[in-house]
Amino acid sequence: MRIRDLILLLLATLFIVSCNGGEIIYNNSFSVIDYMPAPGQYINDTKTAGFNGEGTRQEAIEYAARRLAEGSWISLGAFGGYVVVGFDFPIESDGDYNISITGNAVEGSSEPGMVWVMEDANGNNEPDETWYRLKGSDDTKETTIINYSVSYYRPEQPFSPVLWSDNRGNNGYIDYLRAYHDQDCYYPAWIDSDSYTLTGVCVATNNFEDAYGNWINESLEWGYADNFSDIDRLSEVPGKCVNLFRIADAVDNEGNYVQLDEISFVKIQTGVNGKSGWLGEISTEISDVNDYNMIK
């Protein structure tokens, strides 16, 4: 049995949520195809998101599949970290909401993730065609960077921050928060190279520290995963932050709308390069991706 087939079996469970007072069953199951987080405090922590300094990229993918199959969340780390899932059969576009993504945002704690979709026009069940981003409310803002890249560097010593540099001449680091996450390193252990680069779309941080020392990550209006939006949040699901997305919002790199009749693959990617003081880096977390057409 191929590894991907095994992952598909792990996730071939019916997803049940409470919606409008009744049980809704999602039966368009998905497989985890790729998992490439950016460095972060939840990476390499065996209790939450990693392998305590060991493992391979394939094992990281299998790990993400198990976590999602259990209903647990996975962290995508700092800017650019992503997960890719593929569905059993295509999700159709009808101009309305078609995809739901569950995160762990609560009011005052949003960590926006960009959502990308892809067709399977060649029918090979592989995400090897063009990714199109689902447009969000911050697309038109001057602070949004469309082609943004960050390179991360493996620390030379354990218990150290992870340094980064971007394609706009900036640099910084992912804080090492030993009081909360004391694994040796936040740089993904399964990456062989001493640096790697992630590229995507970056929105401005939307956070601040209040008078009591609490960090507030305010939500964006709409169009992002792990975002406590008043517009696209499916509030009927208790204890979860479920955001809804329209395939009709797909755009290319120039921001032009693209007509997609259906998609087979979804990528969620941390869309902010920022941190909130003692809370550390802003990182998108997700626990589920679903075909929302199944319950409409």
Steps between C-alpha positions, in 0.01 A plus 500: 500500500634845409561752780242735350240221492570432866449866584174498305377206706589682820282792391218305338290561809165678488526851639203588724425852621206666670330747273156664529410263780566175316782267408658560161721236340783598267592203282735651242810396695847639436860387516799701620735532205763735640585667830776760506473729803718799562698500827292559809455414864279199420747343257706199620292480818387137534194606698372726224676512168814307430754232563735628774791548263440196283292387204467552126278725291279203415461425869407864554224461239378181669508678834282783366257243357467324835446825687224613265338155500482523880340843484812665642659814359829538318713813501631648175765699685603853405450669163476270198454167680237291325302178473353356178198270494330318213137387487348167395299675230491861377335784690269685263469876475153654502586860585416448867706357784656165405781431750515511878825511699509457876756682711538589868446876485300668771399863534819702535722217380498464121799370304397539135583231249489541122296242309601371156316262269595287202320302232591149395446560129751231399331246727819362657394567862813708561519874582726576204300773326446870584413623847242779515450701816158570644472875530465656846393836637857634529587443133459864408704638790842649426645304793422164334802349321406262219835335425664479840780257592664423832813288547550324833840392637574205726648621833859396564427435867198338671254710697554795261272725294454419131629782281322606181545741210248602237509612136447864600825539694355437846613249759397381842455186705248254638530530878607200705241476781656253737245564777223366275664275238840364596584265212855546368404693189200647318652445153331190347728208585408306186642768266851397396620838373618774735257749346178496300277760341121530502307728265143624512281802567553699819251729671597752766489400865182610672609469863571715804576475870224629727539686827510175696783343301274278294569465130196537275506362146198659337316323219497603136165559331473184287681249282753342740532178698539504881337843500217603737307678226149633546436446129613149402517323838257211538408581858254210531787260566571527875857517626650531151581784264372385162559738209320467167650558155377545143684343209357793301745726690801335332753745354832466319828669597385820332181509704277410204203277567528148361197286419534155651211258465646270765814443705666192646777644718514760777809660654489701822801721572588736785449847356661727761864563592474627852504419869314604811750559777514220755250296293758458225448470126162531330425159350192360329357182654241276340315184601272425204430574133165411349281507192237746618277413204415180687284684754343776293 
